[in-house]
Every structure is written in C-alpha cells, then in structure tokens.
Amino acid sequence: MRIPYVPNPPPTDTPEEASILASVQARRAPGALLPLDLALLHSFPIAEGWNSFLGTIRTRTSLSAVIRELIICRVAVLNGAFFEWEQHAPLLRESGLSEEAMQAVGDAAVDIPRSVQQRILSPVEGAVLKYTDAMTKTVTVAEDLFQEVRDHFGDREVVEITTTVAAYNCVSRFLVALDVGEMNH
C-alpha cells in the first residue's frame, strides 16, 4: 500500500463520519472492512459516495450475477487489479461460468478469438466481454459492437452494463495506483 490503511475501525470525529462508517460496515456485513475500505476511509466523503455508487452497481441493477461479475473480472484482469480479481473471481465461478471460460476471462494478454468465445461463452456473454474489452482498452465502442450488445439488452441493461464497466475501471485504477491489497507489484 502506498499510503497506510486507516485503523480498523477508523476513529470518527463527527456524527456524520460515524454514520458513513456504519453504512460502509453494513454493506460489508457480515464480513469485515476490506483493504479497499481502509484506503477509502482516509476521506469519509469519498468513502460515502463510493459505498453508495458501487453498492448500487453490485446490488440494485437488473444484470444477472454472471454478466455483472464477468464485467468486473475482465476489467480487473485487463487493468492488472489483482485484489479485484481475487474478490470477484469466486463470485463469477459461483454464477456458473465454466473453468475454461474463467481461464479465458483471466487471460489479459489474449483477445479471445470469436471461435473460442462461441464455444465457451453464450452469445450474450461474448457480446458483453467484447464490450467490456472495448470500453476498457480504447474507451470507444464501435457501432457494430454496440449494436451486438443492444440486440441482447434493453436500454436499462445497456446503461447498467456501461456503468458497471466504467465504475470497475475506476475501482481497478484506484486499487492499482495505491497498491491496495499489496498485490499489484
């Protein structure tokens, strides 16, 4: 970690800080605060916004667990956010993705060929994977790729997919820049 983690739990100076800490702890319950939280809690306002935004993406979208975790894991791999991968790969595996697909998703060095995608991923998963790669690697999404995603999802889901990719690019960049979890060297 490039900056020290706050104590667990961190001291609070105001009722507002205590409320923010309680909401972060409630989202992690029954588990403990994560190293990510112990970095974010250097700034209670940032931790509050993060907790609300990422909590919504994790628990209040209409996306299936496999689509959500596929996005999160692929972003983690592409950006070298090993802590993020360690947290989310088990959730992706639990959602039913095959071991062969897990290995492909976990290989950042390779653009997964269409023939492999068609063999190990559903058409929906393949479209989301390509969309995630485009947003993460180049930011722009070609019109034909956007249309491929659009063919499988309505407006709400397209917004949720796009927001999930964008948000977890933010998460991974924070984790890597500050070396959260001491896994990014």
N, C-alpha and C positions, 0 to 999 in steps of 0.2 A: 504494500500500500504506500502510495506516495505521500499521503497525509495520514496522521494517526486516526484510527477509529475513535469515535466518542465512547465513553464508558457505557457499559450495557447493564442497566438502562442509563441513558444520559440524564444529568441533572436538568431540571427545568427552573426557569426564573419567573415565569408568569403563568396564570391560569390558562392562557391561550397555548403556550408551549406544552403544558401538561395535557391539554385536550388533543393537540396534534400528536403527541407521543402515544396517548391512549388509542387514537384511531389507527396509527401505524401498527401498534401491538395487536389490536383487534383484527386487523387484516391478516396478520401472520399467525394468529392463534389457530391451533393450539401450539404451534411451533414458536421458536424464539426469533428475535430480531436477526436478520441476515447481515453479513458484512456490508451489503449494499445499503441497508438502512442505517448502519453505524457510520457510513460515509455521508449519506444524505443529511443525517440529523445534525451535522455541523450548521445547517441552515434550516431552522424549523419551517419557515415559509416554503422553501423548496421541497422539503420532505412532505409537507401537506399537499402541495399541488401534484407532486409525483404520485403520492399514495392515491389520491382521488383519480387522476388520469389513468394510471396503469391498473388500478383496481377496477375501473370501469372496463378497460380493454380485456382484462383477464376474466371478469365475471358477469358482464352485463351485455355483451354483444350476442348476436344470433348465430355466430360462427360455431361450427362443431369443434370439439376438442382437437380432432386430428388436423383440421385446417389451421386453427389458431396455433397449435404447438409446432406444426410444420413450418409456419412462417417464422416463429420465434427461434426455432432451432437453426433454420437455414441462415437467418440474419446473424445469429451467434457465430456460426461457422465461418461465414464469409468475412466477418469483421474480426475474427480471432478472439472472441469474447468467451473464453473457456469457462469462466464461472457461470455465465448464462447458459451455456450448453449443459453443464453439469446439473443445473437446476431444472432444465426443461426437457432434456432427452428422456428421462424416465417417464415424464408425462406423455410425451409423444409415443413412446413404446406402449404405454398403458392404453393409449387411444386406439391401438390396433395396427399401427404401421409395422410391416414385416421387417425382419432383421436385415434383409437385403436392401430394402428401401431406407432403413436407418443408416446403413453404411454409405449409401449413395448421397443422402442428405448431408451426412457428416463429412463428405469429401469436398472441401472448398476449392481444391486445385482443378477440379473437373467440372466442365459444363456437362450435365447429364445428357447423353445423347437421346434423341427422341425415341429410338427403338428401345432403349433401356427404360425410359420413362413409361412407355406404353406397356412394358412387361411388368414393372414393379409398382407403378402408381396408377390410380384411376385417372381418367381424363380431367376430372376436377382438380385432383391433387397436382397433376402435371402442370395444369394452367396456373395454379397458384404458385407453384415452385418457380416457374419461369417468370412470373410477375414479380415475385419477391427478389429473384436474382436481378432483374432489370432495375427495379427501384433501388436496390442496394448497391449495385455495381456502377450504374450510369445515371441514376436518378430518373431519367426519362423512360417512358414506356411507349414502345412502338404501337401504332394504331391497331395493327393486326393482333398483337398480343393483348391489348386492352379489350378488343372485341372477343377474343377467345375467353377471357375471364367473364366478360359481360354475357356471353352465351350461357354461362352456368349459374350466374347470380343476378339478383335484382339490385336496384340502386342502393338499398340499405347495406347489403352484404359487400358490394363493391367499396362503399365508403368504409365499412368496418375492416375489410382486408387491407385497404390502402393505409388506414390509420394504424393498424397493427404493425404493418411493415415499417412505417415511419417511426412509430413510437419505439419499437425494439431496435431500430437503428440508433435512436437516441440513447437507449439503455446500454447497448453494446459500446458505444463510443464513450460514455461515462465510465463504464467498467474498465475498459482498456486504458483510457487516458490516466485514470487514477490507480490502475492496477489493483482493483478491488478483488479480493479473494486470493491475491498473490499468485495468480495462475497465468499471467499474461506476458511473462518474460520470454 
